[in-house]
Amino acid sequence: MKYILALDQGTTSSRAILFDKTGTVAGVAQQEFPQHFPKSGWVEHNPEDIWQSQFAVVKEVLQENGVSPSSVSAIGITNQRETIVVWDRKTGIPIAPAIVWQDRRTAAMCKKPKFKDKEKVIRKITGLVLDPYFSATKVCWILENVKGARAKAMAGNLALGTVDTWLTWRLTDGRVHATDVTNASRTMLFNIHSLQWDDSLLELFGIPKSMLPEVKPSSGIFGETQVFGGSIPIAGIAGDQQAALFGQACLKPGMVKCTYGTGCFMLMNTGTKPMMSKNDLITTIAWQIGDKIEYALEGSIFIAGAVVQWLRDGLGIIQTAAEIEQLANKVADSGGVILVPAFAGLGAPHWDAYARGVLVGITRGTNAGHIARAALEGIAFQVVEVLRAMEADSSIKLRELRVDGGASRNDLLMQIQSDLLGVPVIRPKVSEITALGAAYLAGLEVQFWKSTKEIASQWNEAGRFKGKWSMAQRKGAINLWEKALERSKGWVEE
């Protein structure tokens, strides 16, 4: 039996998943790793923790399922995007912690006239908004604040990369310094039209070109790894949200998926031409297979599943993330309580790095069930905002929403989402959809799967949620949300 091995390196855990030719999961291993919050608004990872956890779960999934490296046809990598690692080319040792996509330390930097005056140019070249979310200002911060970094970079001794690049470097013992177009398109340094690193942006952010990885198609040979005991080609790479779009078989323009993970990310396939947003969404590369590039509109929500973790770890009103559904079901509604989970600022379509979380509408009758339900609704309300902006940009009316990610397994959340959207919310049979997308991209390159048509035929529905609310109910709920949302904006203006 032959398999494709997907490495799914996420914000809070590393996973390894084996897929067979039917796209069925044949084995899974997962390991969480530490999160570091050294200052307010800062989020860091130890790059060694990322590598060691990813290495460990690959060894585990192969051993537990009796799979030898020779039975693995290819590896596909999918990863948390925007998170940046900078390391010494000679030693392979990171010079600083990885700055995570959620990190907001460069919010003030983004407001400097030097960058603010170039906002329209940045958007035209990269499809992105000027925000601390993306990688460019994170690299800039490292070069400015880590002792000796600037001199090492100018001498050509430093390498940078998103997490896929870091993993590929380690998997190939430093032989390969590369990324794919989807991850490159998240750095705010990449021209999504010419598919090249942009010299004007590198100059603007003061980043030497020698630090940057080679950019390749999402489906293609990046190199080979021998670290697991045999030679396995790395044949596909895509950022986690693009991988999920591919795994959901959203292969035609107008198809939309939403991933409910630590954050929440909605992508619409817009075809072979980039569609520039007029409603503060971002334009990104969906994937590249051969010479064909496909693009997507994206709305990025910074806090989704993370609000459930906060209820567990911060407030202690649940012991496990799964308990939130049971707790929220103890009440018929949120009792007028609204939770805006802007713990790391607001992403699309607001892009407010200074927003913070707000919990309003509390009375003496408010209990833990109301807060739990308000937390789920807070996730769903944010998705509604992104979708409305997406419909306005594309002039395409959503017919259905394909969903995935850990929080998509929460039936109550999915029902709330359908109630607020007024369209069916559909959950696929394979829950490991992000990893499956990476596996598909790798498998296409090595002919494990023959075509995208074969991939589309493997997508199967497992659950469907239909909205029960009237238009008036939806409008009333959204109006209340918008009132609370305004309270959260600009809270910690510096």
SVG drawing of the C-alpha trace seen along z (x, -y; Angstrom):
<svg xmlns="http://www.w3.org/2000/svg" viewBox="-39 -60 68 62">
<polyline fill="none" stroke="black" stroke-width="0.4" points="0.0,0.0 1.3,-3.4 0.5,-6.7 0.9,-10.4 2.2,-12.0 0.9,-15.4 2.7,-17.6 0.2,-20.0 2.1,-22.5 -0.4,-24.7 -0.4,-27.5 -0.8,-25.4 0.1,-21.9 2.0,-19.9 0.3,-17.0 1.2,-14.2 -1.5,-12.5 -1.3,-9.6 -3.7,-9.4 -4.4,-6.5 -5.5,-6.8 -9.2,-7.3 -8.3,-10.4 -9.1,-8.5 -7.1,-9.1 -4.9,-6.1 -3.2,-7.5 -2.9,-10.6 -0.4,-11.9 -0.6,-15.2 1.6,-17.1 0.9,-20.5 3.9,-22.8 4.3,-25.9 3.0,-29.3 4.9,-32.3 3.4,-35.7 6.3,-37.8 4.5,-41.1 1.0,-42.4 0.1,-41.7 3.2,-39.6 3.0,-36.0 6.1,-33.8 7.1,-30.3 10.4,-28.6 11.4,-27.4 13.0,-24.3 9.7,-23.4 8.0,-23.6 10.6,-21.4 10.9,-18.9 7.1,-18.4 6.7,-18.0 9.6,-15.5 8.1,-13.6 4.6,-13.2 6.0,-11.9 8.0,-9.2 4.9,-8.4 2.4,-8.1 4.8,-5.9 5.7,-3.6 2.1,-3.3 0.7,-2.4 3.6,-0.1 4.4,-2.3 8.0,-2.4 9.4,-5.5 9.5,-3.4 5.7,-3.2 5.4,-7.0 5.1,-8.3 5.5,-12.0 5.3,-14.5 3.0,-17.6 3.5,-20.4 0.9,-22.9 1.6,-25.5 0.5,-28.4 1.1,-31.4 2.8,-34.8 4.7,-33.4 8.3,-34.2 11.6,-32.5 15.0,-34.0 18.1,-31.8 21.8,-31.7 22.7,-30.0 25.9,-28.6 24.7,-27.1 21.0,-26.6 20.2,-28.2 17.4,-30.7 18.6,-34.2 15.2,-35.0 11.9,-33.4 9.4,-32.9 7.1,-35.9 3.6,-34.4 0.9,-35.7 -1.2,-36.8 1.6,-39.1 0.8,-42.8 4.1,-44.3 4.6,-46.1 1.2,-47.9 2.9,-51.3 5.5,-50.5 2.6,-50.1 1.4,-53.7 4.7,-55.3 4.5,-57.7 7.3,-55.8 5.0,-52.7 1.6,-54.4 2.3,-56.5 3.0,-53.4 -0.2,-51.6 -1.9,-51.7 1.3,-50.6 1.7,-47.7 -1.9,-46.7 -1.5,-46.9 1.6,-44.8 0.8,-42.2 -3.0,-42.2 -2.6,-42.7 -3.4,-45.5 -0.7,-47.1 -1.0,-45.3 1.2,-43.6 -0.5,-40.3 1.8,-39.9 5.5,-38.9 7.3,-42.0 7.2,-44.1 8.0,-41.1 11.2,-40.6 11.9,-44.4 11.5,-44.2 13.9,-41.3 16.6,-43.1 16.1,-46.3 16.0,-44.7 18.1,-41.6 21.8,-42.5 24.0,-42.0 21.1,-40.8 21.3,-43.7 25.1,-43.2 24.6,-39.4 21.8,-40.0 23.8,-42.5 26.6,-40.0 24.3,-37.3 24.5,-35.1 20.8,-35.0 17.9,-33.1 14.2,-33.8 11.1,-31.9 7.6,-31.1 7.2,-27.9 7.1,-25.7 10.5,-27.0 11.9,-26.3 10.6,-22.8 11.9,-22.2 15.3,-23.5 15.4,-21.1 13.9,-18.1 16.7,-18.5 19.5,-19.2 19.9,-22.8 20.1,-21.8 16.8,-23.5 15.7,-27.1 12.4,-27.4 8.7,-28.2 5.6,-28.1 3.6,-30.9 0.8,-30.8 3.2,-31.3 5.2,-33.9 2.0,-35.8 1.5,-36.3 4.8,-38.0 3.9,-41.5 7.1,-41.2 5.8,-39.2 4.4,-40.5 1.3,-38.3 1.1,-39.4 4.8,-38.9 5.3,-36.0 8.6,-37.6 10.0,-39.1 9.4,-42.8 12.6,-44.9 10.8,-48.1 9.2,-46.5 12.4,-44.8 14.0,-48.3 11.0,-49.8 11.3,-47.3 15.1,-47.2 15.2,-43.4 18.2,-42.1 17.1,-39.8 19.7,-37.3 17.6,-36.3 14.7,-35.2 13.8,-31.6 13.3,-30.4 9.6,-30.5 8.1,-27.4 4.7,-26.2 2.5,-24.7 2.6,-21.3 6.1,-20.3 9.3,-18.8 11.0,-20.9 13.6,-18.4 14.0,-15.1 14.3,-14.2 16.2,-11.3 15.6,-12.2 13.0,-9.4 15.2,-6.6 14.5,-6.6 14.3,-9.1 10.9,-10.8 10.2,-13.6 8.7,-16.8 6.2,-17.4 3.7,-19.9 3.5,-23.0 0.7,-25.4 -0.3,-27.7 -3.0,-26.2 -6.0,-28.2 -5.1,-27.7 -4.6,-24.0 -8.0,-23.8 -9.6,-25.5 -8.0,-22.8 -8.9,-20.0 -12.5,-21.2 -12.4,-20.8 -13.4,-24.5 -11.9,-24.3 -14.3,-26.5 -14.7,-30.3 -17.3,-31.3 -16.8,-28.3 -16.2,-29.3 -14.8,-27.5 -14.4,-28.7 -11.9,-27.1 -12.6,-27.3 -9.2,-26.9 -7.3,-29.1 -8.4,-31.9 -11.2,-31.8 -10.4,-32.1 -12.8,-32.3 -11.6,-32.0 -13.4,-32.3 -11.9,-30.9 -11.9,-33.8 -10.2,-32.0 -7.1,-32.9 -7.2,-36.6 -6.6,-38.4 -9.7,-40.3 -8.7,-43.4 -11.1,-44.0 -13.0,-47.2 -14.2,-46.1 -11.0,-45.5 -10.5,-41.8 -7.2,-40.6 -6.3,-39.1 -4.1,-36.1 -2.8,-33.3 -4.9,-30.1 -2.3,-27.8 -0.1,-27.1 -0.1,-23.8 2.3,-23.8 2.1,-27.2 -1.5,-27.8 -2.1,-30.3 -5.4,-30.6 -6.4,-33.4 -8.7,-33.9 -10.4,-36.6 -9.8,-36.0 -11.2,-37.3 -8.9,-36.6 -10.4,-36.5 -7.8,-36.5 -9.7,-34.8 -12.1,-31.9 -11.2,-28.6 -8.9,-30.6 -11.9,-32.2 -12.9,-28.7 -9.3,-28.1 -9.7,-31.4 -12.9,-30.2 -11.0,-27.0 -7.7,-28.4 -8.5,-32.0 -11.9,-31.9 -12.0,-28.2 -15.7,-27.8 -15.0,-24.7 -12.4,-21.9 -12.1,-20.9 -12.9,-22.7 -15.5,-20.1 -17.5,-21.1 -18.5,-24.5 -21.3,-23.1 -22.9,-21.3 -22.6,-24.5 -24.0,-26.8 -26.9,-24.4 -28.1,-24.9 -29.5,-28.3 -31.9,-29.1 -30.0,-32.1 -27.2,-34.4 -29.5,-36.5 -28.5,-39.7 -24.8,-39.1 -22.3,-39.8 -18.7,-38.8 -16.4,-40.4 -13.3,-38.3 -10.8,-41.0 -8.1,-39.6 -5.5,-40.2 -7.1,-43.2 -9.6,-42.9 -8.8,-41.4 -11.0,-41.6 -12.9,-43.7 -11.8,-46.2 -8.0,-45.8 -7.9,-47.5 -4.7,-46.4 -5.8,-48.4 -9.1,-46.8 -9.5,-44.5 -12.1,-42.0 -15.4,-43.3 -18.1,-41.4 -21.3,-43.5 -24.9,-43.0 -24.2,-41.3 -27.0,-41.4 -27.5,-39.7 -29.2,-36.9 -26.1,-36.2 -24.5,-32.8 -21.7,-30.7 -24.1,-29.3 -24.8,-32.7 -21.2,-33.6 -20.4,-30.3 -23.1,-30.9 -22.0,-34.5 -18.5,-33.2 -19.8,-30.8 -22.0,-33.6 -18.9,-36.0 -17.2,-33.6 -20.2,-33.3 -20.8,-37.0 -17.3,-37.7 -17.8,-35.2 -21.0,-36.9 -19.1,-40.2 -16.4,-38.7 -18.9,-36.9 -20.9,-40.1 -17.8,-41.9 -16.9,-39.0 -20.3,-39.0 -20.0,-42.8 -16.5,-42.4 -17.4,-39.5 -21.1,-40.1 -21.5,-36.4 -24.3,-35.4 -23.2,-32.5 -25.2,-29.3 -23.4,-27.2 -20.5,-27.4 -18.1,-24.4 -16.6,-24.3 -13.7,-22.6 -11.3,-23.0 -11.7,-21.9 -14.5,-24.2 -16.5,-23.1 -17.2,-19.9 -19.3,-21.9 -22.9,-21.3 -24.3,-24.3 -21.8,-26.7 -22.5,-25.4 -26.3,-25.8 -25.8,-29.4 -23.6,-30.1 -26.3,-28.8 -29.0,-30.8 -27.0,-34.0 -26.0,-33.4 -29.3,-32.1 -27.5,-29.4 -26.6,-25.8 -23.4,-25.1 -21.8,-21.8 -19.2,-19.7 -17.1,-17.3 -16.6,-13.6 -12.9,-14.0 -12.2,-16.3 -8.5,-16.6 -9.2,-18.8 -6.2,-21.2 -3.8,-18.3 -5.7,-16.6 -5.2,-19.7 -1.5,-19.5 -1.6,-15.8 -3.5,-16.3 -1.0,-18.9 1.9,-16.5 0.1,-13.5 -0.7,-15.3 3.0,-15.9 4.0,-12.2 0.9,-10.9 -0.6,-9.4 -3.7,-11.2 -4.1,-11.7 -6.1,-14.9 -8.1,-17.6 -11.2,-15.9 -10.3,-12.8 -9.8,-14.9 -13.2,-16.6 -14.9,-13.2 -13.5,-12.2 -15.2,-15.1 -18.2,-13.9 -20.7,-15.6 -21.0,-14.4 -23.3,-17.0 -25.6,-19.8 -27.0,-22.6 -29.9,-24.7 -30.8,-28.2 -33.9,-28.5 -34.0,-32.2 -36.1,-34.8 -34.6,-37.8 -35.8,-40.0 -34.1,-37.7 -30.8,-37.8 -31.0,-41.6 -31.8,-42.2 -28.9,-40.0 -26.4,-41.6 -27.5,-45.1 -26.7,-44.2 -23.4,-42.7 -22.4,-45.9 -23.2,-48.0 -20.8,-45.9 -18.2,-45.8 -17.9,-49.6 -17.1,-49.5 -14.1,-47.3 -12.4,-49.4 -9.3,-51.5 -9.2,-50.4 -5.4,-50.6 -4.4,-53.4 -0.8,-54.3"/>
</svg>
